[in-house]
Amino acid sequence: MTLITPTAPLTVAQHGGRAKCLQRLVRLDLPVPLTVALSFDEVHRIAAGELPDVKRLLAPFGPAPLLCVRPSSEDPDWGGPGAVLNIGINDDRHAALCEKLGEPAATGLYIRFVQAYAIHVARLDPDMFDGLEMEGPEGLKAVLEAYEEETEEVFPQDPGVQLAAVLRSMARAWEGTTARLLRQAKGAPADAGLGLVVQEMALGLGQGECGSGVIQLVSSATGLPKITGRYLSQSQGREALAGGASSLFLARDPRGPSLEELAPAAFDQLIAHTRLMRIKLREEMQTEFTIENGQVHVLDGVRIPRSSRAAVRIAVQLAQEGIIPRQEALLRVEPRALNEMLHRQVDPDAPRDVIGQGIAASPGAAAGRIVFSAAEAQAAAARGEPCILVRRETSPEDIRGMHAAVAVLTERGGITSHAAVIGRGLGLPCVVGASDLKFNLIKEQLTAGDGRRFRAGDVITVNGTNGQVLAGEAPLLEAAQDEAFQALMTWAEAESDIGIRANADTPADAQTARNFNAEGIGLCRTEHMFFEADRLTVMREMIFADRPEDRRTALDRLLPMQRDDFVELFRIMQGLPVCIRLFDPPLHEFLPSDRNGLRELAEALSLPLSTVTRRVEGMGEYNPMLGMRGVRLGITIPEIYDMQARAIFEATLAASREGAPVVPEIMIPLVSAKREVELVKTRIDAVAAAVRTERGRDFTYRLGVMVETPRAALRAGEIAPHAAFLSFGTNDLTQMTYGLSRDDAGRFMSAYVQQGVYPEDPFHTLDTEGVGELLEIGADRGRAARKDLVLSICGEHGGNPESIAFCRKAGFNYVSCSPFRVPVARLAAAQLALRSIGENTPTN
């Protein structure tokens, strides 16, 4: 038990954040009521039945005190039992208070304490007070009689007995199973301690101007300067925040009366106290206060609650004013919180009609009319109608529909499914694996768990930030990339010591990456360029060609289109590196699977429907993700890679003529053997020589390998001499290492995580033990064979702070992630660099 004085031996680790904050307020000479702190160890002993020396605890407060007890955990976000006010009131104290405060106020105070004590300390049923008169002497008598009847004992009159019971109740509540599980869900350790503070009551009740309230100097929603909070005359605790006609605004407000008008001197003191706390505690604080006969008492100071955009603005503003260093401002913002600033979000204060829940695959929220096909999405976009694309699962042929939609909802899939990856790349809100909704694509309707049906044209809202699907159009908050955000990103860029590139497949993606100051493109998936209507037909002609010369004829028509795509990417990136992955998916993904699509293809190719159907069925594979794709296509149908290499080199010359010299990076996908690299490299070198000869100009390029198979990681020492870089595709590498389908694992992954089979979904958080060991083996063996080998990851893990930490430690050069995750990755990288400096700084 420690009396809180400026020099008392208090620590957050032993007494909690509230106790330490109160000591800081005492040091600032703020009018804090007398307070005693109980340590974690003391509270633990109380929970075990060992009561403290209550007489010694009460001694500093003098005779007949009125006290409150509040929790003091190490982190305020971990919560704790509710505060108990007015401990010490009894019949004698009530009589004295009647003379001081007036009978109504004193009696109301006594009634509220008896009620709170009965429910929270004696653990009685709250229903016991139903129907009782709760005002005046008769009400007090009824409440005391109800307590006595329920407990078969008189309400305790000894303040020491009351206080001991409150302390025991709060201590045991903290150590109960439910409370432990709740705080563990918030990230607290299972054995987290609780301190308690016992504070003299500043009543907020009396004959003069009395009341209580809270005040803060900035908005919790925006972080902009704004005096907010409420004040309620003749009140205690946080009753003012309950609102109602009686609560006052603080500063003058056209909507109603204010404390500034009612008690201007007290208002000025509160502003001065809160500003002083901001400067000295180096944080935007919320002041909990009581006014007693015009005199201000500061009961507590807490870090204000804040949205993500407010957190950024507050940190930046404190740094710009010199209150904290820029490095500390960077460390105060949670990287994932930036997602909320980069996308529209559902208003947290708005009512929500949740009809389904899935995996939050791409952050942001959007409302629109339901459509069930890419063609319908494009039609809706042409009419200027926002739409939600609903599919069982998406495939590359849905890309155009995804571009047209404002959000995507799928029944199947996980965090690295096609819809999730493309959604994040486009900055498109996406919820996948919404299996509690019934999808009927034939009838074009969704059925919620409560039986409600939603048909094509109905409006829903998709919240990709938390995975919820809502009925109707929910109110949305706009994205906010304001000057505070830009400042934070500039500071992060200066501190980061690992490169941050973006995965970008289109000029729009590249421009987004450029806007976020990505250091280049780490993965350009070229196959997505072939799904435009004018290209898809030519692509299908190439697939159906029987001879190499016929394939080359079709590819010659695709060449200028592909070249133009690359020229545009190079122009946008202005000399920054662009890593282009050669064609990867199995060819059947470009072919229709339904009868109408097959008929249209037969007409376009002037072939019998039976021939087209037979050829399409013949190209099917039992497991296409492990079949004829990636480098296997480049070796068996080399004309595809020849065309792409020529398009890259011709685009390099065209873009270099207009701007900074371009050095393209060409990446071979799905490699598992050294010979694959040798064969592809030979052909690409030959194409490069041909283009140099034809154009009479020289250029350079870098050839690398995408490590997606365990064998490629294990044989990196053989592969590295033929590659300038190794880029680990952790999506497929995780899939192959675990033997898990990344599209289907969502069906059982939550059960696996809950039962401790895996600590996290390995498609969401990089498995640093299993998959990570393969990365380390590949990196070590590759660098041993080639000292200048560039290492990176370009899977969706690239945007995760945990993955970036692993890559920094393993000596990787850069990570690549979806364009909208670049700011998240950059802030995480900056924080890791700053923390590593702190860890490596010697201490005296």
C-alpha positions, 0 to 999 in steps of 0.5 A: 500500500503506497500513498501516491506522492511525487516521490513514492516508489510506483511503477506501471509494472507493479501498480498499473498505468492508472496509479502511475498516471495519478502520480504524474498528475500529482507531480504537476501540482494538479488538484488530485484527491488523496490516493493510495495505490495497491500493488499487483502482489497485494491485490493477488493476496487479497484475491487469495483471501489475505485481507490487507491492514484496512486500518492502515489503508484508511488512516491517510483519509482521516475519520469518516472518509468517502472513498472510491476504488478503481482498477489499475491494470498495466495496459488500460486496454486490458480493462478491469472491474468497474469502479465502486464509488462512495465507499464509507457511507452509512447511517451516521455519514448520511445524516451528516451529508444531509446537512451538508448536501441536502437530504435529496442528494445525500439520500440518492448517494446512499441508495446508489451505493447500497445498490452498487454494493449489493450487485457488484460486491455481494453478487445479488440479483439486480432484479431484487430492486425492481419495483422499489421506490428509489428516491427519498427516505422511504426509498432508502429504507426499502433498499436497505430492507431488501438488502437485509432480506436477501442477505439475512444480515444488516447492511455493513456500517463500518467503512473498513468492512465495506472497503475490504469487501469491495477490494476482495470482490474486485480482486477476485473478479480480475482473477476469474476465468471469464475475465482472464479469457476476455483480457487474453483476447485483448492480448494480455498475458494470462497472469497479468496483474491488477493494481487498485487505487483507493481515492478520496471522493470529490463528491460532485454534489452540493449546494453550489455549482457541483458536478462531474464530467470529462474533457479532451482537447481533440476529436477522437474521430479525426484528431483535429483540435476540438474541445469535446466531452460533457458535464452534468451538474450534481453527478458523479463518475462518468454519469455525464457521458450518458447524455440526456437533456441535463448534460452540458456541453463544455465549450460554448455550443449553439446546440445547448448550454455549456460549462464555459457559460455556467462556470467560466473559471472552472472551465478555464482551469480544466483547459489549462490542466488538460493542456499541461497534461498534454505537454508534460505527459506527451500525449493527448489526454482525457481529464476526468474531473469533478467540480465541488462548490466551484472547485475543480478536482482532477480525478484521473487522466487517460489516453484519449480513445482514438480512431486510426486517422486520429492516432496518426494526426495526434502522433504527427502533431505532437512531433511537429510541436516538438513534444515527442521526437519523430521516431516516437511518433512513428512507433505510436501508430499501429501499422495495420491501423493505416488500412482504415485510413486508406479505405472507406469504412463503415461508421462505427457509431452507425447501427449494423444489420449483419446478415453474414460473416466471412474472412476479412480479405481486403480492407474497406467497405462499400455498398451496392446492388448485388450482381452475380456475374462479371458481365452484370458488374460491367453493365452496372458500372456502365449505368453508373450504379455501384454493385457488389460482385457475388461469386462462389469463388472468383477466377481470372475471367472475373477480373473485368467484373472486379474492376467494375464492382465496388466490392466482392463477396465469395462463398469460398476462399481464404486470405490468399485466394484469387478474390483476396489477392486481386481485391487487395491489389485493387484496393477493393473491399472483399469478404471471402469464405462467407459460408454462413450465407447460402449462395444460389447462383442459379436463382441468383439469390443469397439466403441469410442465416435468419432466412432473409433472401437477397436477390440480384439488385438488392443493396448490401454492404460489404465490410472487408475490414472485419468480414461482415456483410450488412443488409442495406446501405450502411453509412460510410466514413471516407478515406483520409490520406491527409497531410498528417498521413503524408508526413508520417509516411515521409518520416517512415521512409527515412527510417526504413532499412528494407525496400518496399515494392508493390505487386502491380499488374495494371497501369492503375495498380502501378500509379497507386504504387507510385502514389505511395512511393513504392520503390518499384514493382516487385511482382507484375502478373502478366496473365491478367493482361490477357483477359480483356475482351479483345485479347481473350479471343486471340489468346484462345486461338493461340491455345487451340493452335496445333503447330508452333507457327500457328501459335506464333501467328496468334502471339504476334497479334498479342505482342503489341498489346503486351508491349504497350502494357509494359511501356505504360508500366515503365513510364509510370515507374520512371526508372524504378525497377519493374519485376515482370513474372512470365506467364504462370496460370494453366491455359484452361483458365482462359477457356469457358466452362459453361455451354454458352461460353463453349458455343461462343468460342466455337463460333469465334474459332469457326470450329464444331462445338463438339471439337471445342468441347473435346479440346477443352475437356482434354486440357482439364487437369486433376490438380491444375495448381500442380500441373501444366503451369509456370515454367512448364508452359515456358518449356513445352510451349516456348513461343509464349515466353518468347513473345513476352520477352520480346514485348518486355525488351521492345518496351524497355527501349521505347520507355528508355527513349523518353525517360530514365533508363529502364532495367527490367527484371524478368522472373521465371515462375514455379521453378523446381530444377536448375535445368528449367532456368537454363532452358528459359534463360537461353531462349530469353537471351536469344530474344534479347540478342535479336531485339538488339540487332533489329533495333541497333540499340543496347539494353540490360535486363536481369533474370531471376527466379520465383521460388514457390516450390520447396525443391527450389528453396532446397536447391537454391545453391544450384539455381542462384548462379543462373539468376540475379535474384530469388523472389519467394512466392510465399502464397504457393510456397506455403500451400506446397509446404503444408499440402493445403489448398489456399482456396479451401483451407478457410473451411477448417482453418479457424477450428485448427487455430482455435485448437492450437494445431497452428498458432495462426492461419499460415496464409495470413501470417508467415509460418516462420518455423516451417516455411520460414526455414525453407526461406532461410535455407534458400537464402543461405544456399543462394547467397553462398553460391552468388554473393550479389544475389538479391532476395525478396518475398512477393507473396501476400505475406510481404505486407505483414509486419511479422513477415517484414521482421523475419525478412530483415533478420534473414537479410532480404533486400526488399518485400513486395505487397499489394499497392494499398499495403505499401504504407502499412509495410513501410511503417512496420519496416521503420518501426522494426529499424527503430526498435533494432537501434534501441536493442543494439544501443549499449546501456550503462 
